[in-house]
Structures are given as C-alpha cells and as structure tokens.
Amino acid sequence: MSNLIDVAALEGRLGDDGLRVLDVRFDLADPAAGRAAYDAGHLPGAIYLHLDDDLSGRTAPDGRGGRHPLPDPQALAARLGALGVGAAHEVVAYDDGGGAIAARAWWLLRWIGHPRVRVLDGGFAAWRAAGGAVDAAAPSYPPATLEARPDPAMVVDADWVRAHLGEAGTTLVDARAPERYRGTHEPIDPVAGHVPGAVNLPYADNLVGGRFAAAEALRRRFAPVAAADTVVVYCGSGVTAAHDALAMEEAGLGLPRLYAGSWSDWCSRDDVPVARADEPA
C-alpha cells in the first residue's frame, strides 16, 4: 500500500466506517491556528489532532529530548481510541503545510504498530482546489480499541547518534532548510549548525507543486544515502524529518530510523560536536 492517497481516491472513501481522517493542520508560529482552521471548515468526518497536545510529549525544562519529543505511545493510542480510531481502521492524515505535520502523524501511527495509515497528497489545498466538500461540524465516533506496540528499532537518541558518528555504513540525513543546516541562519534554536557528517536533504524538496514527487524522482533525490546500511533522519525537532522518512519509503528505499529529539535536542547538550557551514565533518 502506498503511503499516499490522492484527493479522488479519498473522496470516494468518505463515509466509509472503516476509515478515519485526521486533520493535523498546525502553525508553529500560532499554535491555535490549526484548531481555528479546523473549526472553520475541514474534510467531512475529520478528527482534529494538535501537534503539541496530541502528537508530542512534554518538553523538558533543560531542552533535552527536543521541542517535540515523542508522545507516550500508550497515551497516544488511548487518545486515538477515545476519538474513535481503532485497530481495524484505515487512517488518512492531512495538513496545509505540504504534509509536514501529516507525515509526523503517519510516522507515529507506524511507530505504535498501526501500518494502515496514509497521507493525503497535497493536503487541504489540493482538496479545496478539487472542489472537495468541507464541514464545520466535529464528528462523534464510538470509542475504539487501539493497542500501542511501539517499535524501538524506528528511533534513536543522542547517545546512539554520538556513538555512531563517522561509522561506516551509517548516514545521517538533516531535513532542515539549507541555511539552518549550514548554520548561517538559525531562527529557532540557540545553537546553529548540524550534526557532523550529516547530509542535507531538505524535506521541502520532496514536493513538486505541493505534492510529493514521483517515486523515481525521490529515488534519485535520496541516491546519496541509498547505499548506507543504516539511515537516520533528523530535523529541528523530529517533525519534518518524518517527511523525509515517508519520501524514502515512497522511493522504495525502506524506512529510515528517526533521531526523535533532532537538532533541538542535540544543541541542548554541551558534550556533542557541532559542524557549521563548510567545516569538515
């Protein structure tokens, strides 16, 4: 099953009781904006999930773990179950940011052991452009059972990354914008730069006209890391790195591991190296 679904295919499935749609629109600059957009109009039957409140855990005062640490898997499964998402449901997530937040939801569901999840390619913009209906009513579904069986092999932490720096066969992929990777512009984190040795493959370049590029184009894009035995993706806080993970899956390259804390965790530590601009790794 593809990790993506297009508007036409989803439109034909709306109303199917075996489907649950997640609206995960979110604005980092205005955390209330996503919910407001949902209340103003969303795909019929869609359930709203908030990046900070539902798709992330609590941040630590010292910054360890990053700005968007992974949620407790049991709490996430319980939250989804309470909203009516069960083990038997196929899930589709969408946002209005090129799939950045939807990919996070996709990855989290995969992580807790629910593989039947896809991202709406093109998101809310594609839905509206195609004349798709919107609804302002929040749905109510009967509670469902969703058990969390998190896969530890999908995740690494800072200690793992530090222990494997420079190791043959292990490649790090930085999904942030080039200027953040180089350390020439850092608008969010207190330290600029990247993990030494990381390859910069910005998540935004997975898209063409707001949709994911074709599988062959994605294979060419990720060719520099395709031969690695282990690929680890990271970004600023572990959110947009999931976009690169989804793109690699679509390219047929397999699912990389995620450094969940990402740069916001790495740069909170004083015992790890940092690379900037064109400094040698």
Disulfide bonds with the S-S distance in Angstrom:
none
